[in-house]
Amino acid sequence: MGKQIFTALVMCLVLLVSNANAKILNNGSDRVVAVVSGSVITQQELEARLELAKRQINQAIPKDQLPAIYQKILNDLINEEVQRQFATKHNIEVTDSELDLAIAEIEKRNGWSHGAFYAIAKNIESTAKAKIRSDLVRQKIIDRRLRSRVNVSKAEIDRLIDNINSDNSTEKKIHQIFIEVDKKSQEKQVAKQMRQIYNDLASDPSKFVQYAKNFDSDSTFKESVDDLGWFGEGELTPDLDKALKKLNKGQMSQPILTNNGWHILYVEDVRQPNKLDTTPVQEYQLYKVTYTFDKETDKAKQLETFKEMVADFDTMGDAEELVLKNADKDAFSNSMALGWVKEKNLPPAAAKQIQALEINGFTAPIVQDDYVEVYHLTNKRETLPAKLQEYRNRIYSRLMSSRVELAARRFMRDLRRQAYIEIRL
């Protein structure tokens, strides 16, 4: 579905179509459209899921797109049944309370009031709940069986950072249409279907985004998976990355065959990313002992006394002991551990001394108008600039998500190959 669905608009849609939907669902043929290892999928289940897809995108689906969308939805239902059978065999289940929490999260994410989900899913509540339950089962299978097998190396992230900082780097906002292929014998059939989709869009690629949204039945009341977002070179799988390099703004790719199925990519926009500062940031872990002068007492004498107190400091423990002994005195009340301090945030009067310290060293007393203090360097380290670390996290998350999804699709492909599947649509 789109980026945001407003409850009022959806409620209007429900009121307009609910009576018609009830007739369709009640009068539709209950013929079997697929058999999956002894379990059947019926025409009514297929029609109910199509209705769910319509409500997800909040609009009717053009008639010329229906054949491809029926095939996509049936494929999803088959996957979900194969997945359900695997989960049952391996005692992976979703409780009613987990389902309720997921529905509450959907309402929260979309800004809906409590109970809005059931109003939106009127007449197809069981279908919508079954899809959400299936999504949760899939996530549990991924978490228990697949995620630990996936890895993203530091070297891969470093290479992508280098790409960003090259003079000709670009990022592209992309959408995709994807049809899964689980058997070699299906490749030609799906290729023909994707070629028809490509031909339908070739004269006006700008229609791609809406078409892909209509075609996306993988997401249930959440962000649409057809909108992949912004990607730089090397962030997609090699086959897709190779095709993406050739595309400019407003262009779409020819159908692309990968290990998982057929893809068509569309570039909605192109931008040049800001270069990233890769210079390490020096940080210092500090403890300070501060003595605030008593205005009624001779400042020179107080300073001399403080210097005698800190003259024999060897470790931070000595400094902490002094502060603890004088905890009841206001003069030492500003003494404290400062934690990690970036180089640019060091106290100006102490910066040069701190930068020159070895670990476990102390600065000389630093005298100000109202106080005197010394700093202890507990530790120091180099860290990444905040924006660089943020970008590294983004790349890691994106590569992990992509690879986990790839592993999940391969896992499902293998399950389907082991199952008996008969399609009667």
Beta strands, then each sheet from edge to edge (+ up, - down):
strand 1: 32-36
strand 2: 39-42
strand 3: 171-180
strand 4: 227-232
strand 5: 256-257
strand 6: 261-271
strand 7: 281-292
strand 8: 336-342
strand 9: 366-367
strand 10: 371-383
strand 11: 421-423
sheet 1: 2+ 1- 11+
sheet 2: 4+ 3- 6+ 5-
sheet 3: 8+ 7- 10+ 9-
end
